[in-house]
Amino acid sequence: SARALQQSGATTVRFNFRGVGGSEGSWDEGNGEADDVRAVCAWVREQRPGAELWLAGFSFGSGMAYKVAADVKPGALIMIAPPAGRSSYGFEDITPFDGPWLVIQGEADEIVDPQKVYDWVDRLPQRPELVRIPDSSHFFHRKLVDLRGAVKNGVRPWLPPPVEAADG
């Protein structure tokens, strides 16, 4: 999704949660990881004070983006393969996001139950745009072009109009 956002003209920041890769710290059952997202958001807003901040995440990362969205008030939210229906994430207890929102789900996801994602979306007071990708596994194997297209098409209405070149 970062590449699709970059191709759409957005500047992106990707990071590892605590304890992943070379990052410091250790797993904190989603609490410290939500703080990681908040810290990255604060840093981005410090670096780019006039820019609109969007949150995007895949799987666990989408759950963390959703968890902090009400606090950090992003301009938009993109969730790919969100872990809805898993009690450890507590989606039912999170204040739903109320801005431009895109959820992308593979219909053959073997890790996140697609029907639980669809049921969760149906219960939300403000429904996000839901894109279902047929025959797609959790990691979108052989479907990355479809995923990239879904992100680009989903965010297109949120982008500012292109700047016209001045005739001179």
C-alpha positions in Angstrom: 0.0 0.0 0.0 2.9 2.4 0.6 4.0 2.1 -3.1 0.4 2.7 -4.3 0.2 5.8 -2.1 3.6 7.0 -3.3 2.4 6.5 -6.9 -0.7 8.6 -6.1 1.5 11.4 -4.9 1.6 10.9 -1.2 4.7 11.0 1.0 4.9 7.9 3.1 6.5 6.8 6.3 6.9 3.1 7.1 8.1 1.8 10.4 8.6 -1.3 12.5 6.7 -1.8 15.7 8.7 -2.3 18.9 10.6 -5.6 18.8 10.2 -6.1 15.1 13.3 -6.2 12.9 16.0 -4.0 14.4 13.6 -1.9 16.5 14.0 -1.7 20.3 11.5 -2.9 22.8 9.3 -6.0 23.0 5.8 -7.0 22.2 3.2 -5.2 24.3 -0.1 -6.8 23.3 -1.1 -3.8 21.2 -0.8 -1.2 23.9 2.8 -0.1 23.3 2.3 -0.7 19.6 -0.6 1.8 19.6 1.8 4.2 21.3 4.3 3.5 18.5 1.7 4.7 16.0 1.0 7.8 18.1 4.7 8.6 18.3 5.2 8.3 14.5 2.1 10.5 13.9 3.5 13.1 16.3 6.9 13.0 14.5 5.3 13.3 11.0 3.2 16.3 12.2 6.3 17.9 13.6 8.2 17.3 10.3 5.4 18.3 8.0 3.1 20.7 10.0 1.0 21.7 7.1 0.5 18.3 5.6 -2.6 16.1 6.0 -1.9 12.9 7.9 -3.4 9.6 6.7 -3.1 6.3 8.5 -2.7 3.1 6.6 -1.9 -0.4 7.9 -1.9 -4.0 6.9 -3.3 -6.7 9.3 -2.1 -6.0 12.8 -0.9 -2.6 11.6 -4.4 -1.8 10.4 -5.8 -2.7 13.8 -3.3 -0.4 15.5 -4.2 2.4 13.0 -7.9 1.9 13.8 -7.2 1.9 17.5 -5.5 5.3 17.5 -7.6 7.0 14.8 -10.0 8.7 17.2 -7.0 10.1 19.2 -4.8 11.3 16.3 -7.6 12.3 14.0 -6.0 11.5 10.6 -7.4 12.9 7.4 -8.1 9.4 6.2 -7.8 5.7 7.2 -6.8 2.7 5.1 -7.1 -0.8 6.6 -5.9 -3.8 4.6 -6.9 -7.2 6.0 -8.0 -5.8 9.4 -8.1 -8.3 12.2 -11.8 -7.8 12.9 -13.5 -10.5 14.9 -10.5 -11.2 17.0 -11.3 -10.5 20.6 -7.7 -9.5 21.5 -8.1 -6.4 19.2 -11.4 -5.2 20.8 -12.7 -3.6 17.6 -16.2 -3.4 19.1 -14.8 -1.2 21.9 -13.0 1.3 19.6 -14.7 4.6 18.7 -15.3 4.2 14.9 -13.4 6.5 12.6 -15.6 9.2 11.0 -13.6 10.4 8.0 -12.7 9.0 4.6 -12.1 5.4 5.2 -11.1 2.4 3.0 -11.1 -1.3 4.0 -9.6 -3.8 1.6 -10.1 -7.5 2.3 -9.0 -10.6 0.4 -11.9 -13.0 0.0 -9.7 -16.1 0.5 -7.8 -14.8 3.5 -6.6 -17.8 5.5 -5.6 -15.7 8.6 -8.4 -13.1 9.0 -11.9 -14.4 8.5 -13.3 -12.3 5.6 -16.9 -12.8 6.8 -16.0 -11.4 10.2 -14.6 -8.3 8.5 -17.7 -7.9 6.3 -20.0 -8.3 9.4 -17.9 -5.7 11.4 -18.1 -3.2 8.5 -21.9 -3.8 8.3 -22.3 -2.9 12.0 -20.4 0.3 11.8 -22.4 3.6 12.1 -20.4 5.1 9.3 -19.4 2.4 6.9 -16.0 2.6 5.2 -15.7 1.9 1.5 -15.2 -1.9 1.4 -13.2 -3.5 -1.4 -13.2 -7.3 -1.7 -10.4 -8.9 -3.7 -11.5 -12.2 -5.1 -9.3 -15.3 -4.7 -6.9 -13.3 -2.6 -5.0 -14.7 0.4 -4.0 -12.8 3.5 -0.7 -11.7 1.9 -2.3 -11.0 -1.5 0.0 -13.5 -3.3 -0.4 -13.0 -7.1 -2.9 -10.2 -6.3 -0.6 -7.3 -5.4 -1.5 -5.5 -8.6 -5.2 -5.7 -7.6 -4.3 -4.5 -4.1 -2.3 -1.6 -5.5 -5.2 -0.7 -7.8 -7.7 -0.9 -5.0 -5.6 1.5 -2.9 -5.1 3.9 -5.8 -8.8 3.9 -6.8 -9.9 4.2 -3.1 -7.8 7.3 -2.4 -8.3 9.1 -5.7 -11.3 11.1 -4.4 -9.3 12.2 -1.3 -6.5 13.6 -3.3 -6.2 17.3 -4.2 -6.9 18.1 -7.8 -3.8 18.1 -10.0 -2.1 21.4 -10.4 -2.4 22.7 -14.0 0.8 23.8 -15.7 0.7 27.5 -16.4 1.1 28.4 -20.1 3.9 30.8 -20.6 
